[in-house]
Amino acid sequence: MRDKELDTLRVYVVDDSALLRQRLVGILTELDHVEVIGEADDRDHAITEVTKLKPQVVILDIQLRQGNGIEVLTQIKKVQPSPTVIMLTNYPYPQFREKCMSAGADYFFYKATEFTKVKEVVRLLASQLHP
């Protein structure tokens, strides 16, 4: 029998909006082989929890209650193994995209028009655990 942890894509959600976190968790928990293992709304809590829990995927906003998502991104990409990071933001500007991608983001989506892409990417990553 396989270890459940190996069969489940562990996801951590970081956003300053409780409503958006709730919406994301709801959408992601509908997916097979996906488990949301935690949430944060500020930089320090996010860095601490991601470092401790080691999720395979982090969904991360740029705007946070304290600090910002780019600071979180820089720190969590130092964690080994490094999580896949999906930036989901209301700041779709090229300078933010470039800064996030340079800091190690794997995806960069605009909340207003690309929200559903998060679900697609997480579904794809989970399916790779079950070839």
Phi, psi and omega per residue, in radians:
M1 nan 2.370 -3.101
R2 -1.406 2.632 3.095
D3 -1.163 2.269 -3.115
K4 -0.989 -0.632 -3.125
E5 -1.101 -0.573 3.113
L6 -1.296 -0.407 -3.105
D7 -1.574 -0.171 -3.019
T8 -2.082 2.304 3.048
L9 -1.441 2.041 -3.106
R10 -1.595 2.177 -3.040
V11 -2.121 2.459 3.077
Y12 -2.132 2.353 -3.059
V13 -1.972 2.234 3.132
V14 -2.206 1.963 3.121
D15 -2.752 2.551 -3.131
D16 -1.311 -0.283 -3.123
S17 -1.630 2.027 3.096
A18 -1.087 -0.644 3.138
L19 -1.109 -0.772 3.135
L20 -1.170 -0.721 3.095
R21 -1.035 -0.772 3.138
Q22 -1.075 -0.750 3.124
R23 -1.102 -0.795 3.125
L24 -1.082 -0.823 3.140
V25 -1.027 -0.760 3.122
G26 -1.046 -0.785 -3.141
I27 -1.158 -0.765 -3.056
L28 -1.261 -0.602 -3.123
T29 -1.235 -0.236 3.048
E30 -1.331 -0.304 -3.094
L31 -1.417 2.481 3.060
D32 -1.178 2.471 3.030
H33 1.113 0.497 3.096
V34 -2.201 2.322 3.083
E35 -2.298 2.187 3.041
V36 -1.478 2.015 -3.015
I37 -1.713 -0.049 3.101
G38 3.027 2.948 -3.126
E39 -2.510 2.674 3.034
A40 -2.597 2.743 3.092
D41 -2.140 0.063 3.114
D42 -2.451 2.833 -3.053
R43 -0.996 -0.942 -3.001
D44 -1.131 -0.772 3.121
H45 -1.097 -0.742 3.137
A46 -1.064 -0.848 -3.121
I47 -1.082 -0.799 -3.128
T48 -1.054 -0.861 -3.070
E49 -1.204 -0.752 -3.139
V50 -1.132 -0.704 3.112
T51 -1.102 -0.695 -3.107
K52 -1.341 -0.819 -3.009
L53 -1.471 -0.390 3.135
K54 0.875 1.025 3.071
P55 -1.163 2.758 3.094
Q56 -1.436 -0.443 -3.130
V57 -2.338 2.398 3.030
V58 -2.164 2.206 3.025
I59 -1.743 2.147 -2.870
L60 -2.355 2.256 3.060
D61 -1.596 2.704 3.056
I62 -1.344 -0.784 -3.114
Q63 -1.457 2.097 3.103
L64 -2.193 2.913 -3.139
R65 -1.064 -0.823 3.065
Q66 -2.268 2.262 -3.082
G67 1.369 -2.872 3.119
N68 -2.524 2.871 -3.062
G69 -1.164 -0.452 3.114
I70 -1.181 -0.647 3.056
E71 -1.120 -0.734 3.102
V72 -1.088 -0.835 -3.140
L73 -0.943 -0.855 -3.127
T74 -1.007 -0.735 -3.112
Q75 -1.284 -0.778 -3.042
I76 -1.294 -0.356 3.077
K77 -1.279 -0.187 3.062
K78 -1.454 -0.310 -3.131
V79 -1.234 2.403 3.089
Q80 -2.030 2.256 -0.048
P81 -1.267 2.534 -3.090
S82 -1.283 2.326 3.139
P83 -1.313 2.724 2.931
T84 -1.266 2.271 -3.099
V85 -2.015 2.188 3.073
I86 -1.890 1.914 3.062
M87 -1.397 2.255 3.118
L88 -2.280 1.912 -2.912
T89 -2.478 2.822 2.984
N90 -1.629 0.127 -3.122
Y91 -2.030 1.343 -3.039
P92 -1.442 0.272 -3.027
Y93 -1.193 2.536 -3.085
P94 -0.935 -0.661 -3.114
Q95 -1.154 -0.590 3.089
F96 -1.279 -0.741 3.105
R97 -1.001 -0.854 -3.116
E98 -1.072 -0.774 -3.126
K99 -1.115 -0.747 3.135
C100 -1.161 -0.791 -3.127
M101 -1.144 -0.667 3.092
S102 -1.138 -0.542 -3.132
A103 -1.467 -0.054 3.041
G104 2.001 0.089 3.094
A105 -1.084 2.501 3.132
D106 -1.627 -0.510 -3.141
Y107 -2.467 2.694 3.128
F108 -2.487 1.928 -3.076
F109 -2.146 2.534 3.090
Y110 -1.573 2.154 -3.071
K111 -0.947 -0.726 -3.011
A112 -1.176 -0.562 -3.047
T113 -2.152 -0.240 -3.036
E114 -2.161 0.284 -3.089
F115 -0.939 -0.756 -3.080
T116 -1.175 -0.336 3.121
K117 -1.133 -0.480 3.116
V118 -1.051 -0.838 3.132
K119 -1.055 -0.741 3.138
E120 -1.071 -0.780 -3.121
V121 -1.158 -0.787 -3.137
V122 -1.114 -0.724 3.087
R123 -1.033 -0.789 3.126
L124 -1.072 -0.803 -3.132
L125 -1.112 -0.692 3.113
A126 -1.154 -0.664 -3.127
S127 -1.161 -0.452 3.117
Q128 -1.228 -0.304 3.055
L129 -1.352 -0.278 -3.079
H130 -2.245 1.224 -3.082
P131 -1.127 nan nan
